[in-house]
Amino acid sequence: MDKIMPVIHELNSGCGEQGACVIERENFLRIYQIERFRQNRSWPLSHLLQIKIESSGSKDFNLKQADGLMLDILKSKIRGGDAICHWDKSHFVILLYDIGKNEVNTVYNRIEYFFYTKAENPDEINLIFSVTS
């Protein structure tokens, strides 16, 4: 048992106590595939929330800054146990576990509110989102 404890400690400390786990794209794909198989066996619902950041056409738009802000908001506002992937430049994918589709809209509205409240030039940014089950 003593040999197992360090492994369990390392596994439990990977994401910390607060917020969701930020996962690399390759690992996120594996987790998503596992979740799809679980759903086929009637496990609790999960939903995939995608958020894309786009410029409204302004030359002053700073995508890197908007990306960093979105990642900070997702890490602090998404529940522990959910998974975040920075899919590519300006595109985030979030796997939300045990949540109904209506609740996903509430989550997105919360993210959108905090993002536009903290963004330096909110009029220059469009957030596009989609949800799949």
Buried (B, 14 or more C-beta within 10 A) or exposed (E): EEEEEEEEEEEEEEBEEEBBBBBEEEEBEEBBEEBEEEEEEEEEBBBBBBBBBBBEEEEEBBEEEBBEBBBBBBBEBBEEEBBBBBBEEBBBBBBBBEBEEEEBEEBBEEBBEBBEEEBEBBEBBEBEBEBEE
